Amino acid sequence: MSITLTPTARRRVQHYLEKEGGEALRLGVRRTGCSGWAYTVDIARAAEADDTVFEDEGIRIVVDRDSLPLLDGMEVDYVTEGLNHTFRFENPNATDACGCGESFTVG
């Protein structure tokens, strides 16, 4: 099991953690959108009992038990497109995504 960050994403997450005083990046999913699932991104103050904790070059990533099967193997990037800045998810579990890129489907 793994979740990794690109160098650009690691720098951005480190900035957020220093600014917000968090311990880790929290990744998860929630049911929504036209394709079924949407990613959630937050700062974690601490890991919860049912979290799996990953570390990528000093950055801790926590994922809850229910989200883990949908996110395992994912790479997170941080991209700039014009004036927009966003995290981008390369998820090997996603079999389809909606046209706007806000939600995904698993097989």
C-alpha angles and dihedrals in degrees: 000000000000147000118192138191127216115235090258092052092047091054092049094047091048089053091051093047092051092046097045098033094237129155100216148357111263116211125184146137136244132193110260147105133050094298100047109250135055128192121245123205125188143145114261120214089195140349117265124228094258096045126112111218123212127182124208114185093323098322114113118216121193125197127181120237095253094050097044099082089053095048104036111126094016125145118210121208131181114220138185118211112176107306093342124097121187147150113257121204125213099194118180089196095060112098096179141004134203119257094256093051094234098115140028143200129224124211 
